[in-house]
Amino acid sequence: MSTMPEGDGAGQQGQHGTHPGPPAQAGVPSQEQYSGTSYGPLPAQPRGSEPSGYPGRATPLRRPEVHVTGRRVVQYLIDAFLVGLIPGLVSIPFDRSDSTFIHVLGGIVTFAIFVLIGFLYWVMFAHSRHGQTLGMMLLRLRVISKGGGPANMAQLTIRWVCLIFDAIPYTWPFTGLLGFIVILCSRDRQRIGDHLARTLVIATDKTVGSPRYADAGTQYSGTTAQQPPPQYGKPGTQQGEPDAGPS
C-alpha cells in the first residue's frame, strides 16, 4: 500500500509526463507543409561570378572598344561613296542637258534617290545586319546602344538624319570633317548622331570578353547569352525582399 498522497502522484505525473506546449498559431504553416523542403538563406556569390550583362552588374566601358577613330574615317568614306554612287550616275544625263528645267528636275530626282538609298542603307540594311554597314563589316565595326544592347531602328534613324550635320562640309573628300572633330572631342568617340541617338561604335574584334557588352557580343556571334539561374529565399518571400515578420 503506497503512502504517497494522490495529489503528489498527480504532481509527479505532471513533472515526468508529457507537458503540453504552447498552442500552435493558427494560419501559420510549418516548413513541413512546403513539399518537405526547407529553404535556407541564399548562398554568397563569389566576386566575379555574376553573369555578364546582368542588370545592375555593368562594369565601366573599356577604352580600346571605342578608340577606333581611324577605322571610322575609312569606313565613312567607303559608305558615303557607296550611297552616293547611284545618285551620281543618275544625275549625269540631267547635267548634260542645256535646259534649266531639266537641271532642276534632275536635282530633285537625284536628291530623292539619294535619300531613299541612304535610308535603306544606313537604317534598314544596318539594322538587318545588327548595326553594321558594308564599310563597318569590312573594318570590323558595329553600332550598338550605349546601354550595351543592339541599336534599334529609331537609334539608327537618328544617326542617319544627323549626318546632315556630321557630314559638313559636303565637299569630297573633306566630307564629315565636323563629325570627325566632334569624335575627337568626345570621351567615348561619339559624333553628333551618336550623342543624340545614345549609340557607340565599337570594334567587333575587341568586344568579345568585355564585361559591359558581353551580352551584345554573344547575341551577334549567334549564341544565346546564359541567363542567371533562379534563386529562392524562404517560403512565401520573393528574391530581394526581406522575410515577413510576425504581424
C-alpha positions as CSV (number, residue, x, y, z in Angstrom):
1,M,0.0,0.0,0.0
2,S,1.5,3.3,-1.1
3,T,1.9,6.1,1.3
4,M,2.2,8.8,-1.4
5,P,-0.7,11.1,-1.4
6,E,-2.8,11.2,-4.5
7,G,-2.0,14.9,-5.0
8,D,1.7,14.2,-5.0
9,G,1.2,11.4,-7.6
10,A,-0.6,13.8,-9.8
11,G,2.1,16.3,-9.5
12,Q,4.8,13.7,-10.2
13,Q,3.0,12.7,-13.3
14,G,2.8,16.3,-14.4
15,Q,6.6,16.6,-14.0
16,H,7.7,13.5,-15.8
17,G,4.8,13.1,-18.2
18,T,4.1,14.9,-21.5
19,H,3.9,18.6,-20.9
20,P,1.6,20.4,-23.3
21,G,3.5,23.1,-25.2
22,P,2.2,26.5,-26.3
23,P,-0.8,26.3,-28.6
24,A,0.1,26.4,-32.3
25,Q,-0.6,29.7,-34.1
26,A,-3.5,29.5,-36.4
27,G,-2.9,30.2,-40.0
28,V,1.0,29.9,-39.8
29,P,2.1,26.8,-41.8
30,S,5.2,25.0,-40.7
31,Q,8.1,24.2,-43.0
32,E,7.0,20.6,-43.4
33,Q,4.0,21.8,-45.4
34,Y,6.2,23.2,-48.2
35,S,6.8,19.9,-50.0
36,G,9.1,18.8,-47.3
37,T,11.8,21.3,-48.4
38,S,13.4,23.8,-46.1
39,Y,15.0,26.8,-47.9
40,G,17.8,28.4,-46.1
41,P,19.5,31.8,-46.8
42,L,20.9,32.5,-50.2
43,P,24.5,31.3,-50.7
44,A,27.1,34.0,-51.0
45,Q,28.1,34.6,-54.6
46,P,31.9,34.8,-55.2
47,R,33.2,38.0,-56.6
48,G,33.4,38.0,-60.4
49,S,31.0,35.0,-60.8
50,E,28.0,37.1,-61.7
51,P,26.8,36.6,-65.3
52,S,27.9,39.3,-67.6
53,G,25.2,41.6,-68.9
54,Y,23.1,41.0,-65.8
55,P,21.1,44.2,-64.9
56,G,22.9,46.3,-62.3
57,R,26.2,44.4,-62.7
58,A,27.6,46.5,-65.6
59,T,31.2,47.5,-65.5
60,P,32.8,50.7,-66.8
61,L,33.5,50.9,-70.6
62,R,36.9,49.8,-71.7
63,R,38.7,52.3,-73.8
64,P,40.0,50.0,-76.6
65,E,36.5,49.3,-77.7
66,V,35.6,52.8,-78.8
67,H,39.0,54.2,-79.8
68,V,38.6,53.2,-83.4
69,T,38.6,56.7,-85.0
70,G,41.0,55.8,-87.8
71,R,38.8,52.9,-88.8
72,R,35.7,55.1,-88.7
73,V,37.2,57.6,-91.1
74,V,37.9,54.9,-93.7
75,Q,34.5,53.3,-93.0
76,Y,32.6,56.5,-93.5
77,L,34.4,57.3,-96.8
78,I,33.5,53.8,-98.1
79,D,29.9,54.0,-97.1
80,A,29.5,57.6,-98.3
81,F,30.9,56.5,-101.7
82,L,28.5,53.5,-101.9
83,V,25.4,55.6,-101.0
84,G,26.3,58.4,-103.5
85,L,27.3,56.1,-106.4
86,I,23.8,55.5,-107.9
87,P,22.5,59.1,-107.4
88,G,25.7,60.4,-109.0
89,L,25.2,58.1,-112.0
90,V,21.6,59.1,-112.3
91,S,22.5,62.8,-112.3
92,I,24.8,62.6,-115.3
93,P,22.1,62.7,-118.1
94,F,20.4,65.7,-116.4
95,D,23.7,67.6,-116.0
96,R,24.5,67.3,-119.8
97,S,21.2,69.0,-120.7
98,D,21.2,72.7,-121.6
99,S,17.6,73.1,-120.2
100,T,17.2,74.8,-116.8
101,F,14.1,72.8,-116.2
102,I,15.9,69.5,-116.8
103,H,18.7,70.6,-114.4
104,V,16.1,71.4,-111.7
105,L,14.2,68.1,-112.3
106,G,17.5,66.2,-112.2
107,G,18.4,67.8,-108.9
108,I,15.0,66.8,-107.4
109,V,15.2,63.2,-108.8
110,T,18.8,62.8,-107.6
111,F,18.0,64.1,-104.1
112,A,15.0,61.8,-103.8
113,I,17.1,58.8,-104.9
114,F,19.9,59.8,-102.5
115,V,17.5,60.0,-99.5
116,L,15.8,56.7,-100.4
117,I,19.1,54.8,-100.8
118,G,20.5,56.5,-97.7
119,F,17.6,55.3,-95.5
120,L,17.7,51.8,-97.0
121,Y,21.4,51.6,-96.5
122,W,22.1,53.4,-93.2
123,V,19.0,52.3,-91.4
124,M,17.3,49.2,-92.9
125,F,20.4,47.4,-94.1
126,A,22.4,48.3,-90.9
127,H,19.5,47.1,-88.7
128,S,19.2,43.8,-90.6
129,R,23.0,43.3,-90.1
130,H,22.8,44.0,-86.3
131,G,24.3,47.5,-86.6
132,Q,26.8,47.1,-89.5
133,T,27.0,48.6,-92.9
134,L,29.3,47.2,-95.6
135,G,32.1,49.6,-94.6
136,M,31.7,48.5,-91.0
137,M,31.8,44.9,-91.8
138,L,35.0,45.4,-93.8
139,L,36.6,47.5,-91.0
140,R,35.1,45.2,-88.2
141,L,33.0,47.9,-86.6
142,R,29.5,47.9,-85.2
143,V,26.9,50.4,-83.9
144,I,25.4,49.4,-80.6
145,S,23.3,51.2,-78.0
146,K,25.2,53.0,-75.2
147,G,23.4,50.8,-72.7
148,G,25.1,47.7,-74.1
149,G,22.4,46.2,-76.3
150,P,21.9,46.3,-80.1
151,A,21.0,49.6,-81.7
152,N,17.3,49.7,-82.6
153,M,15.6,51.2,-85.7
154,A,14.9,54.6,-84.0
155,Q,18.6,55.0,-83.0
156,L,19.9,54.1,-86.4
157,T,17.4,56.6,-88.0
158,I,18.6,59.4,-85.7
159,R,22.2,58.7,-86.6
160,W,21.4,58.8,-90.3
161,V,19.4,62.0,-90.1
162,C,22.2,63.6,-88.1
163,L,24.6,63.0,-91.0
164,I,23.2,66.4,-92.2
165,F,25.4,67.9,-89.5
166,D,28.2,65.3,-89.2
167,A,28.9,65.3,-92.9
168,I,29.7,69.1,-93.0
169,P,31.4,70.1,-95.3
170,Y,29.9,68.2,-98.2
171,T,32.9,68.6,-100.5
172,W,34.6,65.4,-101.3
173,P,37.0,64.2,-99.8
174,F,36.6,66.6,-96.8
175,T,33.1,65.5,-96.1
176,G,32.5,64.6,-92.5
177,L,35.0,67.0,-91.1
178,L,32.7,68.3,-88.4
179,G,31.7,64.8,-87.2
180,F,35.4,63.9,-87.1
181,I,36.2,66.9,-84.8
182,V,33.3,66.0,-82.5
183,I,34.5,62.4,-82.3
184,L,38.0,63.6,-81.3
185,C,36.5,65.8,-78.5
186,S,34.2,63.0,-77.2
187,R,35.4,60.7,-74.4
188,D,33.5,57.7,-76.0
189,R,34.4,58.8,-79.6
190,Q,30.8,59.8,-80.4
191,R,29.8,62.0,-83.3
192,I,26.7,64.3,-83.1
193,G,24.4,61.5,-84.3
194,D,25.8,59.1,-81.6
195,H,25.3,61.7,-78.9
196,L,21.6,62.3,-79.8
197,A,20.9,58.6,-80.5
198,R,22.8,57.3,-77.5
199,T,24.9,54.9,-79.5
200,L,28.5,53.8,-79.7
201,V,30.7,52.5,-82.5
202,I,32.9,49.7,-81.2
203,A,35.4,47.2,-82.7
204,T,33.9,43.8,-83.1
205,D,37.3,42.1,-82.7
206,K,37.6,43.8,-79.2
207,T,34.0,43.4,-78.0
208,V,34.2,39.7,-77.0
209,G,35.1,39.4,-73.3
210,S,34.1,42.9,-72.4
211,P,32.0,42.8,-69.2
212,R,29.6,45.6,-70.2
213,Y,28.9,44.4,-73.7
214,A,29.3,40.7,-73.4
215,D,25.5,40.2,-73.9
216,A,25.7,42.0,-77.2
217,G,28.8,40.0,-78.2
218,T,27.1,36.7,-77.6
219,Q,24.0,37.8,-79.5
220,Y,25.9,38.8,-82.5
221,S,28.1,35.7,-82.5
222,G,25.0,33.6,-82.9
223,T,24.9,32.2,-79.4
224,T,22.4,32.8,-76.6
225,A,23.5,34.6,-73.5
226,Q,23.2,32.4,-70.4
227,Q,20.5,33.7,-68.1
228,P,21.2,33.7,-64.3
229,P,19.6,30.7,-62.5
230,P,16.6,31.5,-60.4
231,Q,17.2,31.9,-56.7
232,Y,14.8,31.5,-53.9
233,G,14.6,32.7,-50.4
234,K,12.5,31.4,-47.6
235,P,9.0,30.1,-48.4
236,G,6.5,32.8,-49.1
237,T,9.1,35.5,-49.9
238,Q,10.4,36.8,-53.1
239,Q,14.0,37.3,-54.1
240,G,15.4,40.6,-52.8
241,E,12.6,41.2,-50.3
242,P,13.0,40.8,-46.5
243,D,11.3,37.9,-44.8
244,A,7.9,38.9,-43.4
245,G,8.0,39.1,-39.6
246,P,5.2,38.3,-37.2
247,S,2.2,40.6,-37.7
